[in-house]
Amino acid sequence: MAKNLYVGNLPWSASEDDVRDAFAEFGEVLSVKLINDRETGRPRGFGFVEMEDAGALEAIKNLDGSNFGGRNIKVNEARPKPDRGPRW
């Protein structure tokens, strides 16, 4: 089973490969998705990492609050996106 992790407070210079490398130390990384602003295309400073369960728990324990590119990142299990109903 895989877990989806929220990763916040990322430096804007972080690439998906940088994030993948940091998390791969704790287990198999299934996917990395960094979020960009819809209008400007610039990074928003957060993203999601999907990992297998055991590695995800280790990554949370070891990376939450750690220094990544000069910033203390936030790592926790992602909550499901709330259903906001139909878009008009």
VMD Tcl script that draws the C-alpha trace (Angstrom):
set ca {
  {0.00 0.00 0.00}
  {1.25 3.49 -0.80}
  {1.02 6.68 1.21}
  {0.77 10.18 -0.21}
  {2.90 12.69 1.71}
  {2.51 16.46 1.78}
  {5.82 18.33 1.63}
  {5.64 22.03 2.48}
  {7.97 25.02 2.84}
  {10.14 23.84 -0.06}
  {12.61 26.33 -1.53}
  {11.43 27.54 -4.93}
  {14.68 26.25 -6.41}
  {13.83 22.63 -5.47}
  {13.32 20.26 -8.40}
  {11.36 17.02 -8.46}
  {14.69 15.18 -8.69}
  {16.00 16.96 -5.56}
  {12.90 15.94 -3.61}
  {12.99 12.37 -4.99}
  {16.64 12.00 -3.93}
  {15.94 13.18 -0.38}
  {12.99 10.81 0.08}
  {14.59 7.83 -1.70}
  {16.96 7.48 1.27}
  {13.99 6.10 3.26}
  {12.28 3.86 0.71}
  {10.93 3.54 -2.79}
  {9.54 6.79 -4.19}
  {6.60 6.07 -6.50}
  {5.97 9.65 -7.64}
  {6.85 13.29 -6.93}
  {4.60 16.21 -7.88}
  {5.62 19.79 -7.13}
  {2.81 22.33 -7.41}
  {3.13 25.43 -9.58}
  {0.94 28.52 -9.58}
  {-1.73 28.25 -12.30}
  {-1.33 31.83 -13.46}
  {2.41 32.47 -13.23}
  {3.75 28.93 -13.60}
  {6.14 29.59 -10.70}
  {6.63 27.05 -7.90}
  {4.32 27.42 -4.90}
  {6.75 25.87 -2.42}
  {4.93 22.61 -1.77}
  {4.27 19.26 -3.34}
  {3.41 15.62 -2.83}
  {5.52 12.47 -2.65}
  {3.99 9.02 -2.98}
  {5.92 6.22 -1.25}
  {5.36 2.71 0.02}
  {4.09 2.67 3.63}
  {7.20 1.78 5.65}
  {9.40 4.24 3.77}
  {6.77 6.96 4.08}
  {6.67 6.64 7.86}
  {10.48 6.75 8.03}
  {10.56 9.80 5.74}
  {8.03 11.65 7.94}
  {10.00 10.80 11.08}
  {13.35 11.86 9.60}
  {12.50 14.73 7.25}
  {9.73 16.70 9.03}
  {11.37 19.89 10.30}
  {14.69 19.10 8.61}
  {16.75 21.56 6.57}
  {16.19 21.23 2.82}
  {17.85 23.86 0.65}
  {18.06 26.30 3.56}
  {14.44 25.90 4.68}
  {12.87 23.68 7.34}
  {10.42 21.54 5.43}
  {7.11 20.19 6.68}
  {6.38 16.54 5.91}
  {3.19 14.71 6.89}
  {0.60 12.37 5.49}
  {-1.50 14.21 2.92}
  {-5.19 14.56 3.67}
  {-7.66 13.82 0.89}
  {-8.72 16.89 -1.05}
  {-12.15 18.02 0.17}
  {-14.97 17.70 -2.35}
  {-16.01 21.25 -3.17}
  {-18.85 20.25 -5.43}
  {-19.23 21.02 -9.11}
  {-17.33 23.94 -10.64}
  {-19.46 26.35 -12.63}
}
mol new
graphics top color blue
foreach p $ca { graphics top sphere $p radius 0.5 }
foreach p [lrange $ca 0 end-1] q [lrange $ca 1 end] { graphics top cylinder $p $q radius 0.2 }
display resetview
